[in-house]
Every structure is written in C-alpha cells, then in structure tokens.
Amino acid sequence: MKKLSILIIAPDFYPKIGGMEIIATELSIKLSQIPSLKIYVITNRENLVNTENQEFQFDILYVLTNNYSRNIFTILKLISRLNIKGIFCTNSGYSIISLFTLKPVYVITAANDFLRSWIGPKLPLWEYIYYHRLKKIFPLILWYNNVGKVKYRNIFAILGLKSCRLIFANSEWTKLQLIKRQIKNSKIICIPGGVDTNIFFPMEKIDSRKKTNLPENKNIIVSLSHLIKVKGLHLSIPIIADIIQTNPDIEYHIFGRGSQRDRINNQIKELKCENKIFIHDEIQHKDITMIINSADILLQLSVPAWDKNTNSYHIESMGLVLCEANACGTPVIASNCGGIPSVITDNYNGLLVDPLNTHAVKKAINRILKNNSLKTKLIQNGLKRAKNEFSLEIIIKKIIRSIIDET
C-alpha cells in the first residue's frame, strides 16, 4: 500500500526543550507510527546539533534558516518534489504556505507565534542588512527587537491562519485571541495538553529523590520553566522565602535557563535563602519526570508581562508542565490567567491563585502540605484528567479525527 506523505513544519523541535518543541517532536513520532503515513519534518539547521545519533522513524530535513522568504520557497519546492498530501505547521508564521498550495494546511498554535511578529519576511532594506550583516550591533538590536517597529511581519501569520484548513489551539484563551483577529470560529478546535503518559507517570517519591539528589526529609516545591518574566519566578521567590521563616522544612528548587537568571540569583541572595532556594541548570527532557515526581508541589505563578526588549505582551497560553504534573500525580498551584484555566480547574486537579496575592499563594501552599484529603483529591483528579484529556495519544487521535471529519 502506497503511503500518504505528510509534511510537518516545526521550527521548534528536538533537541530543544519547551512546550511546542515537545509537542512537535512527539506528534512527529506518533504520526510516523501510523503504517499508512510517511512523515517528513522540516526544522531549523541549528537543530542538527546533537541529533545525528538520534534515530527517528521519519525523515528530518534541516533546511530552515533565518531567511523566512527563502524558507517559504524551499518548502514549496519540497512539497512538490515529495508529493506531499497534507501539511502541519507548529508555527503560525509558516501557515502562509496555505496561500501558495492547494494542499490542506493544518496549524497547531500556542498564540505567541501570531501575537508576536518574530517571524516573517524582512522587507525593508535596513532590516535585511541588519538581520543578515549587523546582528550584534547595539542599539540596532533594540530597534529590530521592537515588535512595534516590525509588526508588519505579523500580517503573514494572520493571513495564513485565515486561509488554512483547520487550527488547533492549545487553550480557550488562544482560541479567543484567534477569533479577535477575525479567524473563523468554525475552523478553530481547542485541544489543550500533549503529555506522553508513557513517559510522565507516578513514581515512588523516595526513589525519585534519590535519583535527583533532592532531600528525602523535606517538603519540596519545584518550578520548571524558562527563566523569563512571564513565568513569575520573581513573585514566587519572596513568597517561598517568607513561608520558610515559619516552615523551615520547605525547599524550593527552580529548573531552567533564561534572561532572568541573574536577577533571580540576586533576589535569592538579598533574601538570604541560598540554603533553601536553589536554581538548577535546564535539565534533559528524560529527567523531567523524576523531578516532578520528587516534588510535593509544582508551582507556576505565571503573570502577564510586558517585555521592554521586544516591546511585546506575553502571557501563559496553556502551561504544558502543569499537564505533566497531573500525569505524575504531583499537586499543582498555578495562576488564574491566560490559558491555564483550560488545563487546571480550581480545587479539582489543582489550585488556581492570583499570582499578585501573596496571602492567597501562601494559603494554597499550606492547604496542600497540611490537608492530606485535599492533596489526595487533587492527585486523583489530575491523574484522571491527564489520562482522559491531556495525553498525547488522545490529542493526536482528536487531531486525526478532526481532519478526517473535516475532509
């Protein structure tokens, strides 16, 4: 039987670690296991690093560069040469392909790829010269990174989204942002989650802590995220530092890298909590399960944030790590903002708080640590929801079913 060729355009892909990178990689793996499909993945050339020894059941074409317009022409040529029958994009910027081909184009979006204008053709001569010749020169970088100055590139993502076949939004909040931009409601499907429950599952806490070198006799609170303002770590650190004054058995461990690392380190030193609050380097994806299982609480106080460097507004559009915590049976405390309520229902599979309300956050932490019945309820409901709603297997089935029903 001749296989149908499917192209997945995924600028964010393995070996990078992040919500969309994981979704793109796992989606490619799961689709490649369907006997009737032949999967091709297009990604950035920089992702070639450390992947040469990785074996996949699909072909990875490392062709994307910093030249967006050239990438579009390259992709169109590959679509013709490989006789592609359907196209998935994990970045809205490449949905513009739908204007140049009769092949059906489907998009998975987490909102930031169309809210911000970080991808698109470099139209003005000054922008082309800067981006390809003068990359590191200051103060041009402030001009170039200012979304208000290059917002015309956002138009290409919106045009593509309007003309593609279906859009899979990662939360109701993301769906609302699409509708606000005149995308038809009928072509938007909300599918939050994306957890491989074969990787993320409950483990014995003692065993997990031994493998992660975390103390066995402490109440461990963890955060796993990029160290950027929108993740709210600058809010969680002083709250934990205050709680530690009356609860010395608590330790807070932060895993990740990002632009806020120095600020966070200084904040910890100023609060004199170096022996209670720790920052660890970003960890391998395979180790995330053990870290989450080691925790008594996974804390994510995401907050809407304005990035002065890029002159753009950021907000958490879902929070995949919250779904992963549910799958591992670790209680969650998260912000009641953005797309987080699409995956966490307050007092059901986690606790939702106002990240700016210090008292509410402290109360939520104490409730979980001191109320075993509440903790048990959150764990059981989280496991149930992860299995029935957030699992990657469920999501892929929904995507494939939606495409079949639509065609």
C-alpha angles and dihedrals in degrees: 000000000000113000124232112239115229123188121209115195105201119163087175106060146132132340088035115085123221140101098282094036090056093045092049094047096044092044089054091049094048094046091048089059091064104097095216095056133079110199128207121184124202115198143150120297090233089066088068088082112103094359101092092094095043114105119214131173090230136062118258115205111196098203108123116109136169089275103091096185092051090048091056092053091046091051093048091052091050092049089057097041096047094042091235116198100189138013132213120194122195091188122056091217089074094048085090084084086081090072093059104043138050090218114109113259122204124190132204111198139182093190101247091086092066101026091059126048100223093128130052143085116312098235109172117070091234091056094049092049093047097046096045102032113018102035099144101039117120133246091020088070090065090053095045095046092048104105090201089064096049101030090124087080089066089067091072093058092048093048090050093048091051092054102040122100102241137358122209108205119198094220145006088256091058090047090054091052089053093050090049087059093055096259109152113256090218093067096047120092120184112219113163123188133034108192124156099222090194087068102030111055138124118288133181106279094219092054092046093051092049090053093046095041092237118146115266096211099054136086101245122206116186138188122194114191149104108289096245132127097255090063090066098225089142085064099043096050098063090042092054091043089056093047091051090062089071098023107047092170091074123098125184119209122189121195122194149062133251151117094294096059097103092045091050092048091051090048091054091049093048090052090046092231100128090126094050106034118052136183117209128190118260109285134221116270091241090060097051092085092058092046092052092045089051092059130090089200135015108211125198115168096178114180134188105261137186112221108215092194094057097025089228138124119244130194136164106264095191121326111233093196088065090059089047090052090052089052091051094048095246118142116245133215113187143159121273094230143096115359097334094100087061089070104023121055111195114254091001111073096354144346121271119207141175101255090213093054103087093184092053092051093049091048091051092051093049092046092058096042094047104031110070094179092055091046091051092049093051091048095049094045091045092053091048094050094045091053097044103034115011104043117117090230091057092046095050090048089052092049094049092043091050091051093048092048091047094051 
